[in-house]
Amino acid sequence: LALEQVERQQQLAQNILIGQRLERGGSSARLEPIRLAGFLRRFLETHALLLSRCRVEFDPSEAGHLTARADPNSLHVILDNLTDNALKYGGAHPHLRISLDAQGDRVLLRFVDHGQGFDPRLAENIFEAYRRLSDELPEGKHGTGMGLYISRHLARAMGGELSAASDGLGQGTCFTLSLPRENEAPAASGGVVE
């Protein structure tokens, strides 16, 4: 539990620092080819402790060839925030399904949880800085209200987009990260930065 809290505090501090940098107009992305399946697999392995109480579905062989043009640090921050969001709002027994897909010149990474969801009319509101859809987080959960705001800005800085959809309260949430697709996978082993 102590290690989990340290990891969460590090993420909160990181969000605050990134948020301040964004407010000053500073956000530079270092784009490179990233094989998303391998990147996600490593991300989940390094976050195994944090995700130990969450059922995670992800098959790295599914669309394992898909390569996106992205900044590895920005992508890691986005995944941190989406994971944190799924754990906060996923209910007593969080369940997270992660999938990869290609759509034209884009790669789509979807994070689907089975948590509390939201009114579909409020989909854009959750990306506002310091904004939550409810005044209270679930008991024992903490946050700055900056995670999704930061994640969307980082996605856009990489030429991508981050969106959210829900069928309503109690119906879960689907976050979709769209990134530019890299047509040719690099010859070296993936070009993935951990």
PEPE-V251929 format. One record per pair of residues at least 6 apart in sequence whose C-alpha atoms are under 8 Angstrom apart, sorted by the first residue. I is the first residue (numbers start at 1). J is the second residue. Records with the same first field share a line. If there is no record, write none. Layout:
BEGIN
I: J, J
END
This chain:
BEGIN
4: 49, 50
11: 80
12: 143, 144
15: 144, 146, 147, 150
16: 144, 146
18: 150
19: 146, 150
21: 27
22: 150, 153
27: 154, 157
28: 157
29: 70, 71, 74, 154, 157, 158
30: 70, 71, 72
31: 69, 70, 71, 72, 158
32: 68, 69, 70, 71, 72, 191
33: 67, 68, 69, 70, 182, 185, 186, 190, 191, 192
34: 67, 68, 69, 70, 72, 190, 191, 192, 193
35: 64, 65, 66, 67, 68, 185, 190, 191, 192
36: 64, 66, 67, 68, 100
37: 60, 61, 62, 63, 64, 65, 66, 100
38: 60, 64, 192
39: 192, 193, 194
40: 60
41: 60
42: 194
43: 76
44: 51
51: 87
53: 93, 94
54: 87, 93, 94, 95, 96
55: 93, 94, 95, 96
56: 95, 96, 97, 98
57: 95, 96, 97, 98
58: 97, 98, 99
59: 99
62: 99, 100
63: 100, 101
65: 185
66: 100, 101, 102, 107, 181, 182
67: 107, 181, 182, 183, 184, 185
68: 106, 107, 179, 180, 181, 182
69: 158, 179, 180, 181, 182
70: 158, 179, 180
71: 158
72: 192, 193, 194
74: 151, 154, 155
75: 154, 155
77: 151
78: 147, 148, 150, 151, 154, 155
81: 147, 148, 151
82: 111, 147, 148, 175
86: 94, 95, 96, 113, 115
87: 94
88: 137, 138, 141
89: 115, 116, 117, 138
90: 113, 114, 115, 116, 172
91: 114, 115, 116
94: 113, 114, 115
95: 113, 114, 115
96: 111, 112, 113, 114
97: 110, 111, 112, 113
98: 109, 110, 111, 112
99: 109, 110, 111
100: 107, 108, 109, 110
101: 107, 108, 109
102: 108, 181
105: 180, 181, 182
106: 178, 179, 180, 181
107: 178, 179, 180, 181
108: 176, 177, 178, 179
109: 176, 177, 178
110: 174, 175, 176, 177
111: 174, 175, 176
112: 172, 173, 174, 175
113: 172, 173, 174
114: 170, 171, 172, 173
115: 170, 171, 172, 173
116: 169, 170, 171, 172, 173
117: 166, 167, 168, 169, 170, 171, 172, 173
118: 133, 166, 167, 168, 169, 170, 171, 172, 173
119: 166, 167, 168, 169
120: 165, 166, 167, 168
122: 133
123: 163, 164, 165, 166
124: 163, 164
125: 131, 132, 133
126: 132, 133, 148, 149
127: 148, 149, 152
128: 146, 148, 149
129: 145, 146, 148, 149, 150
130: 144, 145, 146
131: 145, 146
132: 145
151: 162
152: 161, 162, 163
155: 161, 162, 177, 178, 179
156: 162
158: 179
159: 179, 180
160: 177, 178, 179, 180
161: 176, 177, 178, 179
162: 175, 176, 177, 178
163: 175, 176, 177
164: 173, 174, 175, 176
165: 173, 174, 175
166: 172, 173, 174
167: 173
END
